[in-house]
Amino acid sequence: MKHFKQIILFVLVLALVLSASGCAFGGPKKIGKDAALQAALDHAGLTADQVTDFDVELDRGAGSSWYEVDFESGSIEYEYRVDAFTGEILLSARD
């Protein structure tokens, strides 16, 4: 019985450590396409009704993930790279 209690205690401690480190249950959550688009619009000083032809795609590379966000407003084309976890603008360009 004592051995069984030690195993249960070990499993509970392990679950707590994994949960606290963000490794359990898939780690941190992505912000999603809608939030990435909103971050780009906020940065550009635009609202959703002011843009056309928008596209949001998740991309990954070298241990990081980001959303590629493209849209047009009038004759200007906007391109953004938004961090998939924090919503931080990593890159912005307009033509």
Contacts in CASP RR format, 6 or more apart in sequence:
PFRMAT RR
TARGET T0000
AUTHOR 0000-0000-0000
METHOD contacts of the structure
MODEL  1
MKHFKQIILFVLVLALVLSASGCAFGGPKKIGKDAALQAALDHAGLTADQ
VTDFDVELDRGAGSSWYEVDFESGSIEYEYRVDAFTGEILLSARD
15 24 0 8 1.000
18 24 0 8 1.000
19 25 0 8 1.000
22 28 0 8 1.000
28 85 0 8 1.000
29 85 0 8 1.000
30 58 0 8 1.000
30 65 0 8 1.000
30 84 0 8 1.000
30 85 0 8 1.000
31 39 0 8 1.000
31 67 0 8 1.000
31 82 0 8 1.000
31 84 0 8 1.000
31 85 0 8 1.000
31 86 0 8 1.000
31 87 0 8 1.000
32 67 0 8 1.000
32 84 0 8 1.000
33 56 0 8 1.000
33 58 0 8 1.000
33 67 0 8 1.000
35 87 0 8 1.000
36 56 0 8 1.000
36 67 0 8 1.000
36 69 0 8 1.000
36 80 0 8 1.000
36 82 0 8 1.000
36 84 0 8 1.000
36 87 0 8 1.000
37 48 0 8 1.000
37 54 0 8 1.000
37 56 0 8 1.000
37 67 0 8 1.000
37 69 0 8 1.000
37 71 0 8 1.000
39 69 0 8 1.000
39 80 0 8 1.000
39 82 0 8 1.000
39 87 0 8 1.000
39 88 0 8 1.000
39 89 0 8 1.000
40 69 0 8 1.000
40 71 0 8 1.000
40 78 0 8 1.000
40 80 0 8 1.000
40 82 0 8 1.000
40 89 0 8 1.000
40 92 0 8 1.000
41 47 0 8 1.000
41 48 0 8 1.000
41 51 0 8 1.000
41 71 0 8 1.000
43 80 0 8 1.000
43 89 0 8 1.000
43 92 0 8 1.000
44 73 0 8 1.000
44 78 0 8 1.000
44 80 0 8 1.000
44 92 0 8 1.000
44 94 0 8 1.000
46 73 0 8 1.000
50 73 0 8 1.000
51 71 0 8 1.000
51 72 0 8 1.000
51 73 0 8 1.000
51 78 0 8 1.000
52 71 0 8 1.000
52 72 0 8 1.000
52 73 0 8 1.000
52 74 0 8 1.000
53 70 0 8 1.000
53 71 0 8 1.000
53 72 0 8 1.000
54 69 0 8 1.000
54 70 0 8 1.000
54 71 0 8 1.000
54 72 0 8 1.000
55 68 0 8 1.000
55 69 0 8 1.000
55 70 0 8 1.000
55 71 0 8 1.000
56 67 0 8 1.000
56 68 0 8 1.000
56 69 0 8 1.000
56 70 0 8 1.000
57 67 0 8 1.000
57 68 0 8 1.000
58 65 0 8 1.000
58 66 0 8 1.000
58 67 0 8 1.000
58 84 0 8 1.000
59 65 0 8 1.000
59 66 0 8 1.000
59 67 0 8 1.000
59 68 0 8 1.000
60 66 0 8 1.000
64 83 0 8 1.000
64 84 0 8 1.000
65 83 0 8 1.000
65 84 0 8 1.000
65 85 0 8 1.000
66 81 0 8 1.000
66 82 0 8 1.000
66 83 0 8 1.000
66 84 0 8 1.000
66 90 0 8 1.000
67 80 0 8 1.000
67 81 0 8 1.000
67 82 0 8 1.000
67 84 0 8 1.000
68 79 0 8 1.000
68 80 0 8 1.000
68 81 0 8 1.000
69 78 0 8 1.000
69 79 0 8 1.000
69 80 0 8 1.000
69 81 0 8 1.000
69 82 0 8 1.000
70 77 0 8 1.000
70 78 0 8 1.000
70 79 0 8 1.000
70 80 0 8 1.000
71 77 0 8 1.000
71 78 0 8 1.000
72 78 0 8 1.000
76 94 0 8 1.000
76 95 0 8 1.000
77 94 0 8 1.000
77 95 0 8 1.000
78 92 0 8 1.000
78 93 0 8 1.000
78 94 0 8 1.000
79 91 0 8 1.000
79 92 0 8 1.000
79 93 0 8 1.000
79 94 0 8 1.000
79 95 0 8 1.000
80 89 0 8 1.000
80 91 0 8 1.000
80 92 0 8 1.000
80 93 0 8 1.000
81 89 0 8 1.000
81 90 0 8 1.000
81 91 0 8 1.000
81 92 0 8 1.000
82 88 0 8 1.000
82 89 0 8 1.000
82 90 0 8 1.000
83 89 0 8 1.000
83 90 0 8 1.000
END
